[in-house]
Amino acid sequence: MNPVSLPGLVAGARFFARLPVYLHRRLDLPEARALLARRLEQREARFLDRLRTDVYSRPSGVYARLLRHAGCEYGDIERLVKTGGVEGALERLFAAGVYLSVDEYKGRKPVVRGTLHIEAGPERLRSPRAAYHLPGASGGSRSGGTPVLMDLRFVRDCAGNCALCLDAWGGANWRKGDYETPGAGARFRLVKFAAFGRLPEAWFSQVHPADPALAPIARWNTRAMRLASTLAGRPLPAPVHAPLYDPAPVAEWLSSVLRAGDTPHLFTFPGSAVRVCLAAEQKGIEIAGARFMLAGEPITEARVATVRRSGCVAIPRYGTVETGAIAYGCPNGEHSDDVHVLRDMHALIQAGDDNPAGLPPTGILLTLLHPRSPFLMINVSMGDQAQVGERDCGCPLYNAGWTTRLYEIRSFEKLTGGGVTFLGTDVIRILEELLPAKFGGAATDYQLVEEEAPDGRPLLLLVAHPALGPIEESRLTETFYAALGELSDYSAAMTRRWRDANTLQVARRPPSISRAGKILHLHASGKVSPPPPSP
């Protein structure tokens, strides 16, 4: 367990001191619209200011060195923006080698461009103009987690955009709750929700708030947030344990709000929303009419279908703790994860064919335009790909100026399971659609878990929830093998390798959750466990 750092304590004290003022400065919709319009009008100027003030004035920084290596002066970028706009300039910079892969951004590998070698990582990429008020760390689904410190002025602008999103869905006065573990993301969410409309009134956690696995900084700053908000007369809720195996407290809160004649709005992960809906159905708790804002995991058709079968509405969102919300769901969307990019806060380009980073053509690269965003990001890949385009859907988000849309957002990072590397997108359809169709259950009842046997042998477990009842395990593995083998010649060879080594075995237990409370399609356990009995 990592100790609480001195910078974390200092940021926590600053957060405690600034939060009351923040909570009393309420945002209404006219102000949020005016702020958005101003940011969009000044978009090119804000981008150039970011380059001039935060990059070129710091010649030893990561981006200054990349730009110098590319032979790009500030005047060159001004001309690129004038002729091709922000995205046009970013595409030219990307082609010249000014970008960071997800491994470079996370500090897992150095930045290498020809003769140039740079150590990057989050600590070298912090926004120089951000005053750090809200400390924490990212969930670390793909790594050990990234320390994140946020400026409350950045949070407030994020809150304005969130208010506009909810208003577009008819939710200006919805009662707000949160269902995620006590970390930086949850505190960010609650503080953001507190800036507009009603105060958030419920906070549920998949992990017990006293779990020793939670970082000390999470517990310290949760206490600081609650104490400061209570002293300010605008109290924020305490986390209530609602484990994924029994999320009845969440369903009961949703039902109580509906019975009072109001509409509940819950931010959570898609897998958690599925579990809430299934629990409500099993326990006879009426939640039809509830709204779920979904993020943090792939927002697949199967998971959204379960939410809709309960009579609830799913609102997609795409973002990260490091960036805040990147895109909010389209009320007239054609896909389960159809979202509008927040162009006032972000610029986004696609990698395209034969790109210098070796990304998939649909790989996306992000640039943060807000001067007080947690990190300085220019053409950063977070390991995701998506379909990108423009469609006049006629919704309020499009009309507000968020004209770029994303859908089919998935990670393209290669995952290793049982010693074999494959794309995570290859198995989502099998786990969420094929197996439930043949063996019953819902989209979150199946999972791949990588473990290590006591003798060091890799094991890949095909987890099937016990609630599914009796299953012929050999038929389950054969179904998985057959479906995976049909994807490609590589997948067929991979399944033969797993068969020969008896790598894939069935485990009848609830799917594992990450420390952030997510149900991932491939979970790296990190535990040493005996192999389950052979079928």
Buried (B, 14 or more C-beta within 10 A) or exposed (E): EEEBEEEBBEBBEBBBEBBBEBBEEEBEBEBBBEBBEEBBEEBBEBBBBBBEEBBBEBEEBBBBBBBEBBEBEEEBBBEBBEEEBBBBBBBBBBBBBBBBBBBBBBBBEEBEBEEBEBEBBBEBBBBEBBBBBBBBBBBBBBEEBBBBBBBBBBBBBBBBBBBBBBBBBEBBEBBBBBBBBBBBBBBBBBBBBBBBBBBBBBBBBBBBBEBEEBBBBBBBBBBBBBBBBEEBEBBBBBBBBBBBEBBBBBBBBBBBBBEEEBBBBBBBBBBBBBBBBBBBBEEEBBBEBBBBBBBBBBBBBBBBBBBEEBEBBBBBBBBBBBBBBBBBBBBBBEBBBBBBBBBBBBBBBBBBEEBEBEBBEBBBBBBBBBBBBBBBBBBBBBBBBBBBEEBEBEBBBBEBBBBBBBBBBBBBBEBEBBBBEBBBBBBBBBBBBBBBEEBBBBBBBBBBBBBBEEEEBBBBBBBBBEBBEEBEBEEBBEBBBEBBBEBEEBBBEBBEEBBEBEBBBBBBEBBBBBBBBBBBBBBBEEEEBEBBEEE
